[in-house]
Amino acid sequence: MKETIVYNTTGTCSKQIIIEVENDIIQNIQFIGGCHGNLQGIDKLTRGMKITDVIERLKGIKCGSKPTSCPDQLAVGLAKYIEEKAKTVV
């Protein structure tokens, strides 16, 4: 089933991430704000990946002296999606 996740970021130049997933596989990612070229790269590199693999690879990446980054915020948003999804299954 295709779903759209909307995550409002904190601590990054991008303000929001819109993620399309189907059967827990990334289909498309759109960042609102931020470094357009780099964020297009993240979209292309993560397409077809399992959500859990994206979280594992991107979690904890920092941008300069900031405690987070756009890739890290993507991982945070996906982790929250997994948590919420688990609550609805129980």
Secondary structure, 3 states (H helix, E strand, C coil): CEEEEEEECCCCCEEEEEEEEECCEEEEEEEEECCHHHHHHHHHHHCCCEHHHHHHHHCCCCCCCCCCCHHHHHHHHHHHHHHHHHHHHC
